[in-house]
């Protein structure tokens, strides 16, 4: 378990570094040069007094530093959720396997529990760390010790509840990112409005270009942040749904493949 947590932390760290490098390179090489060229072109047309219709370009909307930070956090959050989703698929794949060779109509006594545990103990280490093998092995060990079916049922429920709580807590970073992205957007809004107010004297003199650019920063940052937060929350809810179904399916598997075969002394 500690090894898995360490590998997950390293993955998250590298995912953040890669997101920063890729997004920043894209902004420096493509997005900001194109956005600056469009803004300069519109400023020249406006200064020349020519009639033109200002078009809302994607590169202009996402050009500022707040939007860049939001995209970095978006990619990081999606990477974390992708990692956890891949593990959930691995957990679900083992549900298709027959981990306990208990024939239909067979009764399992407490003294038989050790024999059935051997097939679980023979699994590869990465499979033994999954929820279903851990739950079945704990249930068989409890049955061998207590001989109580109720104790086995409580063990299965406890294992699934603990796993559900663990999965829920491991998503705290993604929830923080989902909260941070709109907050960064509002920071951009405050910065843009502050810059616009600082150039109010130019608007009084008839030059409103600086004010409009600053207000564009204010509204664009909030717009992009809210759109990205919607994407993250959708993916987060889908991941949570998959994890909740996994825990319920593991509990159902344990009940159908083990609990109903047990016979107390």
Secondary structure as the mmCIF struct_conf table of DSSP 4:
data_model
#
loop_
_struct_conf.conf_type_id
_struct_conf.id
_struct_conf.beg_label_comp_id
_struct_conf.beg_label_asym_id
_struct_conf.beg_label_seq_id
_struct_conf.end_label_comp_id
_struct_conf.end_label_asym_id
_struct_conf.end_label_seq_id
HELX_RH_AL_P HELX_RH_AL_P1 UNK A 2 UNK A 26
HELX_RH_PI_P HELX_RH_PI_P1 UNK A 27 UNK A 31
HELX_RH_AL_P HELX_RH_AL_P2 UNK A 32 UNK A 47
TURN_TY1_P TURN_TY1_P1 UNK A 48 UNK A 49
HELX_RH_AL_P HELX_RH_AL_P3 UNK A 58 UNK A 61
TURN_TY1_P TURN_TY1_P2 UNK A 62 UNK A 62
BEND BEND1 UNK A 64 UNK A 64
HELX_RH_AL_P HELX_RH_AL_P4 UNK A 65 UNK A 93
HELX_RH_3T_P HELX_RH_3T_P1 UNK A 94 UNK A 96
BEND BEND2 UNK A 97 UNK A 97
BEND BEND3 UNK A 100 UNK A 100
TURN_TY1_P TURN_TY1_P3 UNK A 104 UNK A 105
STRN STRN1 UNK A 108 UNK A 108
HELX_RH_3T_P HELX_RH_3T_P2 UNK A 110 UNK A 112
HELX_RH_AL_P HELX_RH_AL_P5 UNK A 113 UNK A 121
TURN_TY1_P TURN_TY1_P4 UNK A 122 UNK A 122
BEND BEND4 UNK A 123 UNK A 123
HELX_RH_AL_P HELX_RH_AL_P6 UNK A 125 UNK A 128
TURN_TY1_P TURN_TY1_P5 UNK A 129 UNK A 129
BEND BEND5 UNK A 130 UNK A 130
HELX_RH_AL_P HELX_RH_AL_P7 UNK A 131 UNK A 146
HELX_RH_AL_P HELX_RH_AL_P8 UNK A 149 UNK A 170
TURN_TY1_P TURN_TY1_P6 UNK A 171 UNK A 171
HELX_RH_AL_P HELX_RH_AL_P9 UNK A 172 UNK A 198
TURN_TY1_P TURN_TY1_P7 UNK A 199 UNK A 199
HELX_RH_AL_P HELX_RH_AL_P10 UNK A 200 UNK A 204
TURN_TY1_P TURN_TY1_P8 UNK A 205 UNK A 206
HELX_RH_AL_P HELX_RH_AL_P11 UNK A 209 UNK A 257
TURN_TY1_P TURN_TY1_P9 UNK A 258 UNK A 258
HELX_RH_3T_P HELX_RH_3T_P3 UNK A 259 UNK A 261
STRN STRN2 UNK A 262 UNK A 262
#
